[in-house]
Amino acid sequence: MNEETPDVPEFDFDAEFAKAFGPKTPVRSVIVAGITQPRALAALLPAHGVQAHVVPVKGLGAALVVHDPGTGEQDVQTLSAAVPQAEFVLLTVGEESIEGQSWTGGTRGEDPKPGLLLSVWPDLVQHLVLGKADPAEHAVSAEEPRKGAFWKRLRGRDDDPSPRPRLR
């Protein structure tokens, strides 16, 4: 008896294994930069093809929430090469974990422990990493002029709606 077998598509075990257990696209990528001038950092991004919200973090520098989480490692390498004297830490949020990388001068250094860093850094960084804060609400851009709090209060134009007396 010579029965013909129906056409069965070939099964690529390696491709299916990689798809199920291989690297996953990150949910979020946040770069923490030890740069105290967030507006200058924001001005640097377009020239290097990095798309991110730059959020000033008091006492730390700036946190960049990358628009495309999949480009986080490439973006941090580019920025660390562009500003070699600054230290950068990339926190990559996956489905089940947070990974950390340190970068200086375009070179990856020793991987830090993200949990330890998040426990000592300001809460804003943790909220950005966990997606509890909207980076667009806290971001600065290179185009905005910097107005000091003193001048805002003096002119009565701060975010507080209560009236303030004007000095003459």
N, C-alpha and C positions, 0 to 999 in steps of 0.2 A: 504494500500500500504506500502510495506516494502522495501524501497530503501536503498541500501548500500551506505554509504558515502565513498568517496575515502580517502586513507591514507594521512593525513595532518600531517606534522612534527610538533612536539610540539614547541611552541615559549616560550623561556625563557626570560621573560621581564627583570628580574633583571640582567642577564648576558649582554643583549643588552644595557641596561641603563649604566651599569658600563663601557662597552666598548666605548660607545659614550661620556659619561660625567665623567668618572673616571680619575684617575691620568694618565697622559701621560708620556711617556719616554722623558726625557729632550733632548734638541738639543745639549746642551753643558754644561759642569760643569767645573768651574774654582775655584780653592782653592787659596786664598790669605793667605800667611803665613808671620807672623812677624819674620822671621828668616833671619838674615843678611848673612848667609853662604849658598848660594844656592847649591854649590857643595856637602856640607855635607848633605844637605837635599836630593839631588839626590842619594847619596850613601845609604841613609836610606830606600828609596822606595822599592828596591827588597826584602829586608829582611821582609817587611810587606805586600808584595803582591800588592803594589800600582803601577799601570802603568800610568805614566803621563810625560809630558814635563815640566821641571823645567826652568822657565824663570826668571832671576834676574830682579828686578824692583828697580831702584835707589831711595833711600829714603823711601822705603816701606818694602823691604824684597824680597819675591819671589812669583810668581804666578805659580800655577801648573794647566796645562790644562789636565784634565783626559782623557785617551784614550777612555774609555767606559763611556759616560755621565750618564748612569744608575747606576753606582757604586759610584758616587760622595759623597753621604751621608755616605756610609760605609767607603770610603777612608778617608774622613775628620775625622770621628770618630776614625779610627785606628791611623792616624797621630797625632791627638791631644792627644791621650792616650800615644803614644810613646814619644812625646815631650811635657810634661804637662805644662812647663813654658811658652810656646809660645801660642799666640792667632791665631786662624784660622778662616777665613770667607769663607763659601761656597756660590758661586753665581751659581744658576741653571737657565739656559736659557731654557724656554719653547717655545711653538709655539707663544704665545701671551704675555708673561710676563717674568720678571726676579725675582726670589725669592732669599732671603738671609738667611743664618744661621750663627750664631757665635758658635764656639766650643773652649773649653779650658779644658785640662785634661781629654779628652774623654767624656765630658758632654756638651750637647747642652745648650747654653745660650739664651739670648734674641735675637730675630730676628732683624737684622738691616734693614734699608731702603736702598736697593741696589742703587737707583737713587742718593741718597745723597752721598754714598760712591764713586760711579763712578765719581761724579762731583768734588771730592776733591783728588782722587787718580791720579797718573800719567796716561797720555793718553794711554800708552802701555797696561795697565790693561783693559781699556775700549775697545781697539781694539781687545784684546784677547777674551773678553767676547762676543763681537758682531761678532766675526769671521772675522774681517778685517785684522788681522795679523796672519801669519802662525807661530804657536808656535815652530815648528821644526827649523825655521830660527834663533830664539832668544834663544833657549834652551842651557843649559849647562849639562854636564854629570859629573859623579864622576871620570871618567877615565882621562879626559883632565887635563893636568897640567895647573896651573894658571900662565899666563905670564902677568906681569904688562905692562901697556902702555909705561912706561918709558923705559923698556928694549927693547920692540919692536921698539920704535923709535931710540933708541941708536944703535941697530943692523940694522936698516933700513928695518924691516920686518913688518910694520903695513899694514893696508888695503889700505892706500893711495898709489897709484901707482907712484906718483911723486918722483923723486930721492931726497935723502937727503944726505948731507955730513956725512961721518963717522968720528967719533972722534978717535984719535989715542993716 
